[in-house]
Amino acid sequence: MNIEVRKNEHIEICLTKPVEAERETTWLEYVYLPHRSLPEVDPRDIDLEIDFLGFKFSAPIMVSAITGGSNLGFKINANIAETVEKLRLGMCVGSQRILLEKPESIYSFKIVRDKAPTAFISANIGFQELRRYGVDRLVELIESIRADALTIHLNPLQELLQVESEPMFRGLLSAMKDIVKELKIPVIVKETGAGIIREDAARLEEIGVKAIDVAGLGGTSWSRVEYYRAIRWHDDIKVEVSKAFWDWGIPTAASILEVKSATRNIKLVASGGLRSGVDMAKAICLGADMCAIALPILKPALKSAQEVEKTLKTFIEGLRIAMVLTGVSKIDDLKKIKPIIVGRLAEWVNKRGLNS
Ligand SMILES: Cc1cc2nc3c(=O)[nH]c(=O)nc-3n(C[C@H](O)[C@H](O)[C@H](O)COP(=O)(O)O)c2cc1C
């Protein structure tokens, strides 16, 4: 099937259907931050600035990979890029696989650098493509947007449920290792809504990956997106199978703790179901260096850069207030606060022998 059609279907489904996990959540509701009634910090003292992979961000917030490759993608990317440049944040473009098959769609990615000449921008490709396309082709994708990093996304769940897919997973870690070695820019590895577990995080750090984005369970569920596509394409088996996986994966809060416990020098990005600045404060307190969001940005990005700005500023303001209420003025100090972990997350931490 034409990739452009598929990408537009993803956007349309994400805009019109309930695509988040059904019964499961991020488990951030099991994380409490110690509320300080005597904060001794004023809102104007709050400094959200951080360093991430050599870049200064005004706040620990990125827009996750969403799209590219169509007129719709052009508009979405332009509005996000303009805003992250203005707010000094960062973004990851959507999968650039389409460029390898349809080079004329380059305009929908190039616009990102035109609108964001100095912001942190990451290129993006699926792990499935690593065997099919060599380093030279990947360098082309990176150079097309003068990317500051390459994000490789892991989406085995989606690949297995997609109506048109023929997934092959063996040997991909080794392909990734070769790419990490050859590229001059840092490689980020992200999931796409099912989270990353300790055992895989350790293997990723070992091959030289510089950042891991957990993209855990609790936000956009690709099994749910593929469920709606399977209905559309009359694939009755995939409809039923994908339904069983709506809540599959590692909840975002658990995944942050998993990755943190298995890695030493890697940057940890929290994503998957972050829906407020409070979620972000909790994620940072659990160990994240950066927070990322996709679904909350989609609708605003189809409207205007101003709408994207409003959404991002809402997250920033929530994070700022959460910091005042925990009595810290810097992100590094927020990381030092011990969160109170209860319920199922506490049980998970215990069972898996994680530090929290
Ligand atoms: C419409 C849409 C398209 C996406 N396309 C990509 C993609 O091309 N590459 C990728 O790595 N992730 C993609 N994602 C996944 C997001 O980057 C993110 O990991 C996931 O949606 C979880 O974050 P959220 O709960 O904030 O949406 C997409 C998400 C959405 C909503």
The ligand as a MOL file (V3000), in Angstrom:
LIG
                    3D

  0  0  0     0  0            999 V3000
M  V30 BEGIN CTAB
M  V30 COUNTS 31 33 0 0 0
M  V30 BEGIN ATOM
M  V30 1 C -0.1230 10.3870 14.3400 0
M  V30 2 C 1.1120 9.7840 14.9440 0
M  V30 3 C 2.1350 9.3700 14.1060 0
M  V30 4 C 3.3200 8.8170 14.6280 0
M  V30 5 N 4.3490 8.4800 13.7810 0
M  V30 6 C 5.5340 8.0840 14.3020 0
M  V30 7 C 6.6740 7.9050 13.4640 0
M  V30 8 O 6.6080 8.0800 12.2540 0
M  V30 9 N 7.8330 7.5090 14.0510 0
M  V30 10 C 7.9480 7.3100 15.4050 0
M  V30 11 O 9.0330 7.0330 15.9070 0
M  V30 12 N 6.8670 7.4710 16.2140 0
M  V30 13 C 5.6920 7.8500 15.7090 0
M  V30 14 N 4.6190 8.0660 16.5340 0
M  V30 15 C 4.7300 7.6890 17.9670 0
M  V30 16 C 5.0410 8.8610 18.8550 0
M  V30 17 O 6.2620 9.4360 18.5060 0
M  V30 18 C 5.0580 8.4580 20.3450 0
M  V30 19 O 6.1170 7.5760 20.6070 0
M  V30 20 C 3.7790 7.7970 20.8050 0
M  V30 21 O 2.6560 8.3350 20.1450 0
M  V30 22 C 3.5690 7.9250 22.3130 0
M  V30 23 O 3.4350 9.2630 22.7290 0
M  V30 24 P 1.9880 9.9570 23.0300 0
M  V30 25 O 1.2720 9.0480 23.9770 0
M  V30 26 O 2.3280 11.2880 23.5990 0
M  V30 27 O 1.2770 10.0490 21.7200 0
M  V30 28 C 3.4520 8.6430 16.0370 0
M  V30 29 C 2.4010 9.0710 16.8780 0
M  V30 30 C 1.2460 9.6340 16.3590 0
M  V30 31 C 0.1600 10.0850 17.3030 0
M  V30 END ATOM
M  V30 BEGIN BOND
M  V30 1 1 1 2
M  V30 2 1 2 3
M  V30 3 2 2 30
M  V30 4 2 3 4
M  V30 5 1 4 5
M  V30 6 1 4 28
M  V30 7 2 5 6
M  V30 8 1 6 7
M  V30 9 1 6 13
M  V30 10 2 7 8
M  V30 11 1 7 9
M  V30 12 1 9 10
M  V30 13 2 10 11
M  V30 14 1 10 12
M  V30 15 2 12 13
M  V30 16 1 13 14
M  V30 17 1 14 15
M  V30 18 1 14 28
M  V30 19 1 15 16
M  V30 20 1 16 17
M  V30 21 1 16 18
M  V30 22 1 18 19
M  V30 23 1 18 20
M  V30 24 1 20 21
M  V30 25 1 20 22
M  V30 26 1 22 23
M  V30 27 1 23 24
M  V30 28 2 24 25
M  V30 29 1 24 26
M  V30 30 1 24 27
M  V30 31 2 28 29
M  V30 32 1 29 30
M  V30 33 1 30 31
M  V30 END BOND
M  V30 END CTAB
M  END
